[in-house]
């Protein structure tokens, strides 16, 4: 198309399909990255919870063992004599000179 001396270039048409595809790809990429970061945070908290659970299980097992020992008269007597310094009726306590602080 010529108009006199000047040539008219055809107008550049905006290709909306490319903009839409770039937008969709950008949106899904952003969504993927955000989901990965959320998943990593969940995995970290899961690991922390697992560690706390193992600690609680270990403490529970120790308490169960202590409970079983507290039902044993021999253990009760041992604790009473060694930790509390108790004696039976008619016994004389022996106090070592080295044990005084």
Backbone bond lengths (Angstrom), bond angles and torsions (degrees), N, CA, C in turn:
res aa  C-N    CA-C-N  psi(-1)  N-CA   C-N-CA  omega(-1)  CA-C   N-CA-C  phi
1 X - - - 1.433 - - 1.513 109.56 -
2 X 1.202 113.03 118.17 1.454 117.33 179.57 1.510 109.47 -120.27
3 X 1.299 114.77 139.49 1.450 121.96 175.26 1.514 106.74 -125.29
4 X 1.127 115.66 94.39 1.449 118.28 -178.29 1.500 109.48 71.13
5 X 1.315 115.06 -127.52 1.456 120.96 -177.99 1.525 112.35 -87.10
6 X 1.288 117.02 -20.89 1.477 120.69 -174.07 1.520 110.46 -90.67
7 X 1.335 113.99 141.28 1.458 119.14 172.93 1.526 107.56 -101.14
8 X 1.275 116.12 136.36 1.461 120.78 -179.67 1.530 107.93 -98.29
9 X 1.334 113.97 123.59 1.459 118.49 178.03 1.519 108.76 -81.92
10 X 1.300 116.62 144.73 1.465 117.55 178.49 1.527 109.42 -65.40
11 X 1.320 116.92 143.31 1.472 120.97 -179.66 1.522 109.26 -67.42
12 X 1.281 111.51 140.51 1.456 117.19 179.18 1.520 108.19 -77.47
13 X 1.293 116.62 123.57 1.457 121.84 -179.52 1.528 109.39 -89.87
14 X 1.304 116.15 135.79 1.465 120.79 178.52 1.518 107.53 -77.03
15 X 1.303 114.12 128.00 1.457 118.87 179.57 1.532 107.69 -92.99
16 X 1.318 116.81 99.32 1.460 122.38 -176.04 1.520 111.68 -68.21
17 X 1.286 117.43 -26.89 1.459 120.57 179.89 1.524 110.99 -58.66
18 X 1.315 116.95 -42.50 1.467 120.71 180.00 1.523 110.65 -65.39
19 X 1.360 117.02 -42.63 1.466 119.43 178.35 1.522 111.56 -63.85
20 X 1.310 116.67 -40.05 1.466 120.35 179.17 1.524 110.13 -65.59
21 X 1.325 117.87 -44.54 1.458 120.75 179.44 1.526 111.89 -63.91
22 X 1.325 117.00 -40.64 1.470 120.18 176.79 1.522 109.79 -62.77
23 X 1.315 117.32 -41.29 1.466 121.57 177.91 1.512 112.21 -62.81
24 X 1.330 115.68 -44.71 1.470 119.60 -179.77 1.519 110.74 -65.79
25 X 1.320 117.06 -44.28 1.476 120.60 179.05 1.531 109.97 -63.37
26 X 1.321 116.94 -41.69 1.471 120.33 178.04 1.519 111.73 -62.57
27 X 1.331 116.35 -43.96 1.469 120.39 -179.91 1.524 111.01 -61.85
28 X 1.328 116.78 -47.90 1.465 119.21 -178.82 1.527 111.89 -67.99
29 X 1.307 117.95 -33.33 1.468 120.49 175.90 1.521 110.29 -65.22
30 X 1.333 116.79 -45.68 1.466 121.06 179.13 1.529 109.97 -62.35
31 X 1.333 117.28 -42.75 1.462 121.32 179.09 1.526 110.67 -62.30
32 X 1.322 116.92 -42.12 1.461 120.99 179.31 1.521 111.26 -62.13
33 X 1.322 116.51 -45.44 1.470 120.65 -179.62 1.524 110.32 -63.57
34 X 1.322 117.97 -42.81 1.467 120.37 -179.77 1.530 111.02 -66.18
35 X 1.323 117.43 -38.66 1.457 119.86 178.33 1.523 111.35 -67.42
36 X 1.321 117.32 -36.84 1.469 120.33 177.38 1.525 110.82 -64.50
37 X 1.325 117.09 -41.98 1.471 118.91 179.90 1.526 110.12 -66.66
38 X 1.333 117.13 -38.36 1.467 120.01 177.35 1.532 110.39 -66.04
39 X 1.311 117.10 -41.58 1.458 121.27 178.32 1.527 111.30 -62.46
40 X 1.320 117.87 -40.35 1.465 121.22 177.54 1.522 110.81 -63.44
41 X 1.340 116.83 -40.36 1.467 120.08 178.40 1.523 110.73 -64.96
42 X 1.327 117.29 -39.91 1.463 121.11 178.62 1.525 110.28 -65.27
43 X 1.322 117.33 -41.36 1.467 120.23 179.04 1.526 111.30 -64.49
44 X 1.333 117.35 -37.75 1.467 120.42 177.29 1.523 110.81 -64.06
45 X 1.327 116.93 -45.06 1.462 119.28 -179.77 1.530 110.84 -68.19
46 X 1.333 117.01 -31.83 1.467 120.32 176.15 1.529 110.35 -64.76
47 X 1.325 116.68 -43.01 1.466 120.29 177.96 1.516 111.80 -62.40
48 X 1.325 116.31 -40.93 1.462 120.65 177.69 1.524 110.53 -64.30
49 X 1.322 116.64 -42.28 1.464 120.52 179.55 1.524 110.87 -65.24
50 X 1.327 117.15 -38.44 1.467 120.70 177.75 1.530 110.68 -62.94
51 X 1.326 116.63 -42.05 1.465 120.35 179.21 1.533 110.36 -63.99
52 X 1.345 116.31 -42.58 1.467 119.81 178.10 1.525 110.93 -64.12
53 X 1.328 116.72 -38.08 1.459 120.68 178.87 1.522 110.98 -64.06
54 X 1.325 117.35 -42.83 1.467 120.72 178.66 1.531 110.67 -63.10
55 X 1.322 116.55 -41.26 1.466 120.43 178.03 1.524 110.47 -62.88
56 X 1.328 116.18 -43.11 1.468 120.12 179.59 1.526 111.30 -65.81
57 X 1.326 117.13 -39.13 1.468 119.97 177.57 1.522 111.08 -63.08
58 X 1.328 115.82 -40.58 1.462 119.96 179.64 1.533 110.58 -65.76
59 X 1.333 116.72 -43.14 1.465 120.46 178.24 1.529 110.07 -64.22
60 X 1.322 117.02 -38.83 1.460 120.99 178.55 1.526 110.83 -62.90
61 X 1.315 116.31 -43.07 1.465 120.49 179.20 1.533 110.70 -62.86
62 X 1.332 116.85 -42.23 1.469 120.31 178.44 1.523 110.72 -63.17
63 X 1.330 116.82 -40.93 1.465 119.88 178.97 1.528 111.34 -67.50
64 X 1.318 117.64 -35.84 1.463 120.41 176.81 1.532 110.63 -64.13
65 X 1.332 115.98 -40.62 1.466 119.42 177.84 1.520 110.68 -65.42
66 X 1.321 116.58 -41.81 1.467 119.86 179.35 1.522 110.40 -65.04
67 X 1.316 117.43 -38.56 1.467 121.15 177.80 1.522 110.41 -61.92
68 X 1.334 116.11 -42.84 1.462 120.13 178.77 1.525 110.39 -64.04
69 X 1.330 117.17 -38.11 1.463 120.23 179.53 1.526 110.90 -68.49
70 X 1.326 116.85 -34.86 1.464 119.55 -178.88 1.526 112.69 -69.19
71 X 1.303 117.46 -14.14 1.463 120.68 175.18 1.524 111.40 -89.59
72 X 1.316 117.80 -5.91 1.467 122.74 -179.17 1.529 108.75 -93.42
73 X 1.340 117.61 118.45 1.472 120.12 -178.11 1.535 113.37 -61.75
74 X 1.306 118.27 -31.78 1.462 121.34 179.85 1.535 109.67 -65.63
75 X 1.307 116.73 -42.53 1.473 120.66 179.09 1.530 110.36 -66.88
76 X 1.313 116.79 -40.16 1.467 120.50 179.68 1.526 109.71 -62.03
77 X 1.327 116.33 -43.25 1.467 119.77 179.27 1.531 110.49 -64.59
78 X 1.317 117.08 -41.27 1.468 121.24 179.61 1.533 110.63 -60.58
79 X 1.323 116.89 -45.78 1.470 120.59 179.30 1.519 110.47 -64.94
80 X 1.321 116.49 -41.65 1.461 119.88 -179.51 1.527 111.25 -63.38
81 X 1.313 117.36 -39.80 1.462 120.26 -178.17 1.531 111.61 -75.67
82 X 1.363 116.72 -46.99 1.458 119.49 -172.70 1.530 112.90 -80.56
83 X 1.292 116.83 -46.35 1.469 119.25 -174.44 1.524 112.89 -86.79
84 X 1.321 116.60 -38.10 1.458 119.80 -175.17 1.524 113.49 -99.64
85 X 1.330 117.77 -10.63 1.463 121.40 178.13 1.523 113.04 70.03
86 X 1.291 117.96 26.75 1.469 121.54 -178.89 1.532 109.74 -84.17
87 X 1.340 115.15 155.70 1.463 121.98 176.88 1.517 108.28 -133.98
88 X 1.313 115.78 161.08 1.464 119.91 176.02 1.522 109.57 -78.52
89 X 1.314 114.32 164.47 1.466 119.99 178.11 1.518 109.37 -61.75
90 X 1.284 116.01 131.04 1.457 121.15 178.15 1.527 113.23 90.36
91 X 1.332 119.60 -9.14 1.462 121.66 178.57 1.521 109.01 -90.93
92 X 1.307 114.55 149.37 1.456 119.96 174.57 1.520 108.51 -103.68
93 X 1.291 117.04 129.74 1.468 118.21 179.89 1.520 110.87 -72.11
94 X 1.286 116.12 141.60 1.458 121.89 176.83 1.521 107.22 -104.13
95 X 1.304 116.46 120.45 1.455 121.54 179.53 1.520 108.29 -116.37
96 X 1.302 115.11 116.16 1.463 120.88 -178.38 1.524 109.14 -76.55
97 X 1.337 115.52 147.69 1.463 120.16 177.35 1.516 111.13 -67.02
98 X 1.329 118.21 -26.82 1.454 123.22 -179.96 1.529 111.95 -76.66
99 X 1.322 117.61 -22.98 1.458 120.27 -175.73 1.527 112.98 -80.95
100 X 1.334 117.20 -14.25 1.469 120.13 179.10 1.516 109.53 -75.29
101 X 1.309 114.94 142.18 1.460 119.77 -179.76 1.496 111.48 -122.00
